[in-house]
């Protein structure tokens, strides 16, 4: 096995409650959950991918939460797995601000502001390649470069016909899905569309609310179908097959998907 392979763990959270209750869950409780998760996952994990809005500052701006997240996550990484990179979403101003951060033992190494949304309700990045707080939205790990995408950014890559900025894979923090659906289209069209456009693998994490079942959802997507339309393919046509595990807590069931990049 190539020692340079990057081991990615995508965490799919299944909660019995609504998104509103998940969003308003106390931040301290979220970080306690994160510590339990980091101590549970495979010790050779390089990247732990968490959903968009994992931290929600409600009606406050998001940026003050960056330093708080950096301090806590650095401490957890140093305690449990010094080589780990944690990628998580932080929302602010009642989701008008949406960010993804990558944090390792040295601190925040990448920040992405959402650049694509279906309406004008979100304060978007000026371009899909802007710095945020003087941080790039991509980072290098084991000689490869990862691009951070926030939820609908996956659709933006294909719909805006963006060129690949020399990245090797995409990490997509996604808010999630409830009983209204949307999970199938997101994977088959959004993730697959980005994989097709840039010719690389896409990995995603999301919350499944109201006990929606994420067991069959493909958190890892590759495209092998040339110029054909993404609309013509099912999960099994785009799926990267992972090693699977499940972490049970009183608060949520976490479906773990392990990939090698």
C-alpha positions in Angstrom: 0.0 0.0 0.0 1.3 3.5 -0.9 2.2 5.2 2.3 1.3 8.5 0.7 -2.4 7.5 0.3 -4.7 9.9 2.1 -7.2 8.2 4.4 -10.5 10.1 4.5 -13.3 9.5 6.9 -16.6 11.0 5.9 -19.1 11.2 8.8 -22.8 11.1 8.0 -24.9 12.2 10.9 -28.4 10.7 11.4 -30.5 12.6 13.9 -34.1 11.9 14.9 -34.9 15.6 15.3 -35.5 18.3 12.8 -32.7 20.5 11.2 -33.9 23.4 13.4 -33.1 21.4 16.5 -29.8 20.2 15.1 -28.8 23.8 14.2 -29.7 25.1 17.7 -27.9 22.3 19.6 -25.4 23.8 22.1 -21.9 24.2 20.6 -20.3 22.6 23.7 -22.4 19.5 23.0 -21.3 19.4 19.4 -17.6 19.6 20.4 -18.1 16.8 23.0 -19.6 14.7 20.3 -16.6 15.6 18.1 -14.2 14.5 20.7 -15.9 11.2 21.1 -15.9 10.8 17.4 -12.2 11.6 17.0 -11.3 9.2 19.7 -13.3 6.5 18.0 -12.3 6.7 14.3 -9.4 4.7 12.9 -6.1 6.0 14.1 -4.7 6.1 10.6 -7.3 8.7 9.5 -5.7 11.8 7.8 -8.9 13.7 7.2 -12.2 13.7 9.1 -14.9 15.4 7.0 -17.9 16.8 8.9 -21.1 18.5 7.6 -21.7 22.1 6.7 -23.1 24.1 9.6 -21.6 21.7 12.2 -21.2 24.9 14.3 -24.0 27.4 14.0 -23.7 30.8 15.6 -27.4 31.5 15.0 -28.0 35.2 14.5 -24.3 36.2 15.2 -21.6 36.5 12.6 -19.5 33.4 12.0 -15.9 34.7 12.1 -15.6 34.9 15.9 -16.3 31.2 16.0 -13.3 30.5 13.9 -10.8 31.1 16.7 -12.9 29.2 19.1 -13.2 26.2 16.8 -9.4 26.4 16.1 -8.5 26.3 19.7 -10.8 23.4 20.6 -10.1 21.3 17.5 -6.3 21.7 17.8 -6.5 20.5 21.3 -8.5 17.4 20.3 -6.2 16.6 17.4 -3.1 16.9 19.6 -4.7 14.6 22.2 -6.0 11.9 19.9 -4.4 11.9 16.5 -1.6 14.5 15.7 -1.7 13.9 11.9 -5.5 14.5 11.6 -7.1 17.3 9.6 -10.7 18.1 10.6 -12.8 19.8 8.0 -16.1 21.3 9.3 -18.7 23.9 8.4 -19.5 27.0 10.4 -22.6 29.0 9.7 -23.5 32.5 10.9 -26.2 35.2 10.6 -29.0 32.5 10.4 -27.1 30.8 7.6 -26.5 33.9 5.5 -22.9 33.2 6.1 -21.6 29.7 5.3 -18.0 28.6 5.6 -15.8 25.5 5.6 -12.6 25.3 7.7 -9.7 22.8 7.7 -7.9 22.6 11.0 -4.8 20.5 11.9 -2.5 20.5 14.9 -1.0 23.8 13.7 -4.4 25.6 13.5 -6.6 26.7 10.7 -4.9 25.9 7.3 -7.8 26.7 4.9 -11.1 28.6 4.9 -13.7 28.6 2.2 -16.7 30.9 1.9 -19.6 29.5 0.0 -19.6 30.7 -3.6 -22.7 29.2 -5.1 -26.4 29.1 -3.9 -29.8 28.7 -5.5 -30.9 32.3 -4.5 -29.6 35.5 -3.1 -30.1 34.7 0.6 -26.4 33.8 1.3 -23.4 36.2 1.4 -21.3 34.5 -1.2 -17.6 34.7 -2.0 -16.7 37.0 -4.9 -15.1 34.2 -6.8 -14.7 30.4 -6.2 -11.0 30.9 -5.5 -10.9 33.9 -3.1 -8.9 33.9 0.1 -10.9 34.2 3.3 -9.1 35.7 6.4 -5.9 35.5 4.3 -6.4 31.7 4.0 -6.7 29.8 0.8 -9.7 27.5 0.3 -7.4 24.6 -0.6 -4.7 22.9 1.3 -1.9 20.4 0.7 -1.7 17.0 2.4 0.6 14.1 1.4 1.7 15.9 -1.8 -2.0 16.3 -2.9 -4.2 19.4 -2.9 -7.7 19.4 -1.5 -10.4 21.9 -2.5 -13.0 22.9 0.1 -16.5 23.2 -1.2 -19.5 24.4 0.9 -22.8 22.6 0.1 -24.2 23.8 -3.2 -20.6 24.8 -4.4 -20.6 21.3 -5.8 -23.3 22.3 -8.3 -21.5 25.6 -8.9 -18.3 23.9 -10.2 -20.2 22.3 -13.1 -22.9 25.0 -13.7 -20.4 27.9 -13.7 -18.0 25.7 -15.9 -15.1 26.4 -13.6 -11.6 25.2 -14.4 -9.8 23.0 -11.9 -7.2 25.1 -9.9 -4.8 22.2 -9.9 -6.5 20.4 -7.1 -6.5 16.6 -6.7 -9.8 16.0 -4.9 -12.8 17.9 -3.4 -14.0 17.9 0.2 -17.7 19.0 0.2 -19.3 19.9 3.5 -23.0 19.6 3.0 -25.8 20.7 5.3 -28.0 17.7 4.7 -31.4 16.2 4.0 -34.7 15.4 5.7 -37.9 13.8 4.6 -38.3 16.3 1.9 -35.5 14.5 0.0 -32.8 15.9 -2.2 -30.1 13.5 -1.2 -30.3 11.5 -4.5 -30.0 14.6 -6.8 -27.2 16.0 -4.7 -25.0 13.0 -5.1 -26.0 12.0 -8.7 -25.9 15.5 -10.1 -24.0 17.8 -7.7 -21.2 15.6 -6.5 -21.0 13.7 -9.8 -21.2 17.0 -11.8 -18.2 18.3 -9.9 -16.3 15.0 -10.3 -17.0 15.1 -14.0 -16.0 18.7 -14.6 -12.7 18.6 -12.7 -11.9 14.9 -13.4 -11.3 14.0 -9.7 -12.9 12.3 -6.7 -15.4 14.2 -4.5 -16.0 13.3 -0.8 -19.0 14.7 1.1 -20.5 14.7 4.6 -24.0 15.6 5.6 -26.7 15.5 8.3 -29.7 13.3 7.7 -32.6 14.8 9.9 -35.9 13.4 11.0 -34.2 9.9 11.0 -33.7 9.9 7.2 -31.6 6.9 6.4 -28.1 7.7 5.0 -27.0 4.1 4.7 -27.1 3.9 0.9 -26.0 7.5 0.2 -22.7 7.7 -1.6 -20.3 10.0 0.3 -17.6 9.3 -2.2 -18.1 9.9 -5.9 -16.0 9.4 -9.0 -16.9 9.9 -12.7 -16.0 7.3 -15.4 -18.6 8.0 -18.0 -17.0 10.6 -20.3 -19.2 13.3 -21.6 -22.5 11.5 -20.8 -25.1 13.4 -18.8 -25.0 12.9 -15.0 -28.8 12.5 -15.1 -28.4 9.1 -16.6 -26.6 7.4 -13.7 -27.4 5.9 -10.4 -25.5 5.6 -7.1 -23.7 2.4 -8.1 -22.5 4.0 -11.3 -20.6 6.8 -9.5 -20.0 5.3 -6.0 -16.5 4.9 -4.6 -16.9 1.9 -2.3 -15.8 2.6 1.2 -15.0 0.7 4.3 -18.0 1.3 6.6 -18.5 1.6 10.3 -21.2 3.0 12.6 -20.7 5.1 15.8 -23.7 5.2 18.0 -24.3 7.9 20.6 -27.4 9.0 22.5 -27.5 12.1 20.4 -26.9 10.8 16.9 -26.0 7.7 14.8 -22.9 8.4 12.7 -22.3 6.4 9.6 -18.6 6.4 8.9 -17.3 6.0 5.4 -13.5 5.4 5.0 -11.9 6.2 1.6 -8.3 6.2 0.3 -7.4 9.0 -2.1 
